[in-house]
């Protein structure tokens, strides 16, 4: 009886596993993005991560999300400068955490709406939250959400300076 259940479970895994990955409409963009981030990690530069993110990520949306409750305090004339500085920050943040991105093949293990989880063959996972237009809204590596880390840091800087968004621009420009 136990052998029959084991065979049935194995059969179910073999049937359901590939179907789940094949039915993931975001699989192509996620695979490509994961490979681009792996390439950036091999290069080890913040600019490599900025370039990869610019291709696959909604950088403007991510930067504006990171302002949290202070988003409305950003003056229209500051937006371009802020987004450029936020991109640089993200590149540095990802380069600093590049050691968490293994250089091994990656495969989709779960696809649930706008959330896709991929697993590196050498271990470790990378999570993607998709935005509209096939762009990525957030990447989670080693349990660290890039969007969450940016939001925490940015709103903390602003809060520590009495809600002054200019203080964030000064901080990011350093």
C-alpha positions as a Markdown table, in Angstrom:
| # | Residue | x | y | z |
|---|---|---|---|---|
| 1 | Unk | 0.0 | 0.0 | 0.0 |
| 2 | Unk | 2.8 | 2.4 | 0.9 |
| 3 | Unk | 4.6 | 1.7 | -2.4 |
| 4 | Unk | 1.4 | 2.4 | -4.4 |
| 5 | Unk | 1.0 | 5.8 | -2.6 |
| 6 | Unk | 4.6 | 6.6 | -3.3 |
| 7 | Unk | 4.2 | 5.8 | -7.0 |
| 8 | Unk | 1.0 | 7.9 | -7.1 |
| 9 | Unk | 2.7 | 10.8 | -5.4 |
| 10 | Unk | 5.7 | 10.7 | -7.7 |
| 11 | Unk | 3.3 | 10.5 | -10.7 |
| 12 | Unk | 1.4 | 13.5 | -9.4 |
| 13 | Unk | 4.6 | 15.5 | -8.9 |
| 14 | Unk | 5.8 | 14.6 | -12.4 |
| 15 | Unk | 2.5 | 15.7 | -13.9 |
| 16 | Unk | 1.8 | 18.8 | -11.9 |
| 17 | Unk | 5.3 | 20.2 | -11.6 |
| 18 | Unk | 6.0 | 20.9 | -15.3 |
| 19 | Unk | 2.4 | 22.0 | -15.9 |
| 20 | Unk | 2.7 | 24.6 | -13.3 |
| 21 | Unk | 5.9 | 26.1 | -14.8 |
| 22 | Unk | 4.6 | 25.8 | -18.3 |
| 23 | Unk | 1.3 | 27.5 | -17.4 |
| 24 | Unk | 3.1 | 30.5 | -15.9 |
| 25 | Unk | 2.6 | 33.4 | -18.4 |
| 26 | Unk | 5.5 | 35.4 | -16.7 |
| 27 | Unk | 8.0 | 32.5 | -17.0 |
| 28 | Unk | 9.9 | 34.1 | -19.9 |
| 29 | Unk | 10.4 | 37.5 | -18.3 |
| 30 | Unk | 11.3 | 36.0 | -15.0 |
| 31 | Unk | 13.8 | 33.5 | -16.5 |
| 32 | Unk | 15.4 | 36.4 | -18.5 |
| 33 | Unk | 15.5 | 38.7 | -15.5 |
| 34 | Unk | 17.0 | 36.1 | -13.2 |
| 35 | Unk | 19.7 | 35.4 | -15.8 |
| 36 | Unk | 20.3 | 39.2 | -16.1 |
| 37 | Unk | 20.7 | 39.5 | -12.4 |
| 38 | Unk | 23.1 | 36.6 | -12.3 |
| 39 | Unk | 25.2 | 38.2 | -15.0 |
| 40 | Unk | 25.2 | 41.5 | -13.0 |
| 41 | Unk | 26.3 | 39.5 | -9.9 |
| 42 | Unk | 29.2 | 38.0 | -11.9 |
| 43 | Unk | 30.2 | 41.5 | -13.0 |
| 44 | Unk | 29.8 | 42.7 | -9.4 |
| 45 | Unk | 29.1 | 46.4 | -10.2 |
| 46 | Unk | 26.2 | 48.6 | -9.3 |
| 47 | Unk | 25.9 | 49.7 | -12.9 |
| 48 | Unk | 25.5 | 46.1 | -14.1 |
| 49 | Unk | 22.5 | 45.8 | -11.7 |
| 50 | Unk | 21.1 | 49.2 | -12.8 |
| 51 | Unk | 21.3 | 48.0 | -16.4 |
| 52 | Unk | 19.6 | 44.7 | -15.7 |
| 53 | Unk | 16.9 | 46.3 | -13.6 |
| 54 | Unk | 16.3 | 49.0 | -16.2 |
| 55 | Unk | 15.5 | 46.3 | -18.7 |
| 56 | Unk | 13.2 | 44.2 | -16.6 |
| 57 | Unk | 12.0 | 46.3 | -13.7 |
| 58 | Unk | 9.5 | 49.1 | -13.3 |
| 59 | Unk | 12.1 | 51.4 | -11.8 |
| 60 | Unk | 10.0 | 54.5 | -11.7 |
| 61 | Unk | 7.2 | 52.6 | -9.8 |
| 62 | Unk | 9.7 | 51.1 | -7.5 |
| 63 | Unk | 11.3 | 54.4 | -6.7 |
| 64 | Unk | 8.0 | 56.1 | -6.1 |
| 65 | Unk | 6.8 | 53.1 | -3.9 |
| 66 | Unk | 10.0 | 53.6 | -1.8 |
| 67 | Unk | 8.9 | 57.1 | -0.7 |
| 68 | Unk | 5.9 | 55.6 | 1.2 |
| 69 | Unk | 3.8 | 58.2 | 2.9 |
| 70 | Unk | 6.2 | 60.9 | 1.7 |
| 71 | Unk | 5.4 | 60.4 | -2.0 |
| 72 | Unk | 3.1 | 63.4 | -2.1 |
| 73 | Unk | 5.9 | 65.6 | -0.6 |
| 74 | Unk | 8.1 | 65.0 | -3.7 |
| 75 | Unk | 7.9 | 68.2 | -5.8 |
| 76 | Unk | 7.3 | 67.6 | -9.5 |
| 77 | Unk | 10.7 | 69.3 | -10.3 |
| 78 | Unk | 12.4 | 66.8 | -8.0 |
| 79 | Unk | 11.1 | 63.6 | -9.5 |
| 80 | Unk | 13.6 | 63.1 | -12.3 |
| 81 | Unk | 16.6 | 63.7 | -9.9 |
| 82 | Unk | 15.0 | 61.5 | -7.3 |
| 83 | Unk | 14.4 | 58.6 | -9.6 |
| 84 | Unk | 17.9 | 58.8 | -11.0 |
| 85 | Unk | 19.3 | 58.7 | -7.4 |
| 86 | Unk | 17.0 | 55.9 | -6.4 |
| 87 | Unk | 18.2 | 53.8 | -9.4 |
| 88 | Unk | 21.8 | 54.3 | -8.3 |
| 89 | Unk | 20.9 | 53.3 | -4.7 |
| 90 | Unk | 19.1 | 50.2 | -5.9 |
| 91 | Unk | 22.2 | 49.2 | -8.0 |
| 92 | Unk | 24.5 | 49.7 | -5.0 |
| 93 | Unk | 22.1 | 47.7 | -2.8 |
| 94 | Unk | 21.9 | 44.8 | -5.2 |
| 95 | Unk | 25.7 | 44.8 | -5.8 |
| 96 | Unk | 26.2 | 44.7 | -2.0 |
| 97 | Unk | 24.0 | 41.6 | -1.9 |
| 98 | Unk | 25.3 | 40.0 | -5.1 |
| 99 | Unk | 26.8 | 37.1 | -3.1 |
| 100 | Unk | 23.2 | 35.8 | -2.5 |
| 101 | Unk | 22.7 | 35.3 | -6.2 |
| 102 | Unk | 24.2 | 31.9 | -7.2 |
| 103 | Unk | 25.6 | 31.3 | -10.7 |
| 104 | Unk | 23.6 | 28.2 | -11.5 |
| 105 | Unk | 20.5 | 27.5 | -13.7 |
| 106 | Unk | 17.2 | 28.7 | -12.4 |
| 107 | Unk | 13.8 | 27.2 | -12.8 |
| 108 | Unk | 10.3 | 28.4 | -11.9 |
| 109 | Unk | 8.9 | 26.5 | -8.9 |
| 110 | Unk | 5.7 | 28.5 | -8.3 |
| 111 | Unk | 3.6 | 30.9 | -10.3 |
| 112 | Unk | 0.7 | 32.5 | -8.3 |
| 113 | Unk | -0.8 | 35.5 | -10.1 |
| 114 | Unk | 1.7 | 38.3 | -10.0 |
| 115 | Unk | 4.1 | 36.4 | -7.7 |
| 116 | Unk | 6.6 | 34.0 | -9.2 |
| 117 | Unk | 9.2 | 32.0 | -7.3 |
| 118 | Unk | 12.3 | 30.6 | -9.0 |
| 119 | Unk | 14.9 | 28.3 | -7.5 |
| 120 | Unk | 18.6 | 28.1 | -8.3 |
| 121 | Unk | 19.9 | 24.6 | -9.0 |
| 122 | Unk | 22.6 | 25.2 | -6.5 |
| 123 | Unk | 20.1 | 26.2 | -3.8 |
| 124 | Unk | 18.3 | 29.4 | -2.8 |
| 125 | Unk | 15.3 | 31.1 | -4.3 |
| 126 | Unk | 14.5 | 34.4 | -5.9 |
| 127 | Unk | 11.0 | 35.8 | -5.7 |
| 128 | Unk | 9.5 | 38.2 | -8.3 |
| 129 | Unk | 6.5 | 40.4 | -7.9 |
| 130 | Unk | 5.2 | 41.4 | -11.4 |
| 131 | Unk | 3.8 | 44.8 | -12.3 |
| 132 | Unk | 1.9 | 45.6 | -15.4 |
| 133 | Unk | 3.4 | 45.4 | -18.9 |
| 134 | Unk | 5.6 | 42.4 | -18.1 |
| 135 | Unk | 7.8 | 44.5 | -15.7 |
| 136 | Unk | 9.0 | 43.4 | -12.3 |
| 137 | Unk | 7.8 | 45.5 | -9.3 |
| 138 | Unk | 10.0 | 43.8 | -6.7 |
| 139 | Unk | 12.7 | 41.1 | -6.3 |
| 140 | Unk | 13.3 | 39.2 | -3.1 |
| 141 | Unk | 16.6 | 37.5 | -2.7 |
| 142 | Unk | 17.7 | 35.6 | 0.5 |
| 143 | Unk | 14.5 | 36.9 | 2.1 |
| 144 | Unk | 15.4 | 40.6 | 1.4 |
| 145 | Unk | 12.8 | 42.5 | -0.6 |
| 146 | Unk | 14.6 | 45.3 | -2.7 |
| 147 | Unk | 11.4 | 47.4 | -2.6 |
| 148 | Unk | 10.9 | 46.9 | 1.1 |
| 149 | Unk | 14.6 | 47.7 | 1.9 |
| 150 | Unk | 14.5 | 50.8 | -0.1 |
| 151 | Unk | 11.2 | 51.9 | 1.4 |
| 152 | Unk | 12.4 | 51.3 | 4.9 |
| 153 | Unk | 15.7 | 53.2 | 4.3 |
| 154 | Unk | 14.1 | 56.1 | 2.4 |
| 155 | Unk | 11.2 | 56.8 | 4.7 |
| 156 | Unk | 13.6 | 56.4 | 7.7 |
| 157 | Unk | 15.9 | 59.1 | 6.3 |
| 158 | Unk | 13.0 | 61.4 | 5.7 |
| 159 | Unk | 11.4 | 60.7 | 9.1 |
| 160 | Unk | 14.7 | 61.4 | 10.9 |
| 161 | Unk | 14.8 | 64.8 | 9.1 |
| 162 | Unk | 11.3 | 66.0 | 10.1 |
| 163 | Unk | 9.6 | 64.8 | 6.9 |
| 164 | Unk | 12.0 | 66.7 | 4.6 |
| 165 | Unk | 12.3 | 65.0 | 1.2 |
| 166 | Unk | 15.3 | 67.1 | 0.3 |
| 167 | Unk | 17.2 | 65.3 | 3.1 |
| 168 | Unk | 16.7 | 62.1 | 1.2 |
| 169 | Unk | 18.0 | 63.6 | -2.0 |
| 170 | Unk | 21.0 | 64.8 | -0.2 |
| 171 | Unk | 21.5 | 61.4 | 1.4 |
| 172 | Unk | 21.2 | 59.6 | -2.0 |
| 173 | Unk | 23.6 | 62.0 | -3.7 |
| 174 | Unk | 26.4 | 61.1 | -1.2 |
